[in-house]
Amino acid sequence: MRTIRMILVGLVAVLMSSCYTHRVIGYLQEPNKHNKLPQYDSVAYEPYRIRVNDEIIYRLITMDETMSKMLGSNNSSISTQYANSYRVYPDGTIDIPFLKPVKIEGLTEQEAQETLRDAFREIIPDADVKLALYNKYFSVIGDAHSSQYYIYKEKMNIFQALAMTGDVMNSGDRRHIRIIRPRGNGEEPEILEFDMRTNSLIDSKYYYIYPNDVIYVARERNSFYTVNNYSGFISLITSSVALLTTVLNYVAVIYK
């Protein structure tokens, strides 16, 4: 009986350490000496700057009837055109009909919009332009419902991004989330690794999501042995005890 008690105590201890707890999967935890979470510095938000191979779309508005006909609009007073997407060439320019190449690489969306508007006003004095990035997506792979998602707002953060996937699975390793972020000028992508459980993640360099980001959520190494909740934990203990009792009874019968 003493041996059985020792085995059961050891089994319970192992199983208790195999449950998902707030310390393992909880967000916005305060770093302290017990959880040893990292403390990240706050940094100012930097708007996304257009890179080579990005694509933009624009809408041109003008009262010029001649240009309205040239642009194929059916409205004789106001021309409103959504152009096809235009890729940013390796020299940093886009090729727009009726315009010389317009350089927008390195500009924010607002700056690119103003640049394209000024280019159109060289031939259409009252031209106004609305511009947007076409490839405004991020991707998620790993233990978080992998897919590609649209960035619907400026300053989208990592929590909002992963909420669109239905959150990280319990088996996902929240301690080592990685963002693969392309760089311009043909450089190697930047890989950002961070622990998303700490509340110091807010406003850090890891907090905001940008177009073309790839978020990778690795699987926790010990997830195979971990139960999702305490009801599963109790069921596992019960079945384990039943199995152990059966084995011990069988052994006792054999050596009786």
Order of alpha helices (4+ residues) and beta strands (2+ residues): alpha-alpha-beta-alpha-beta-beta-beta-beta-alpha-beta-beta-beta-alpha-beta-beta-beta-alpha
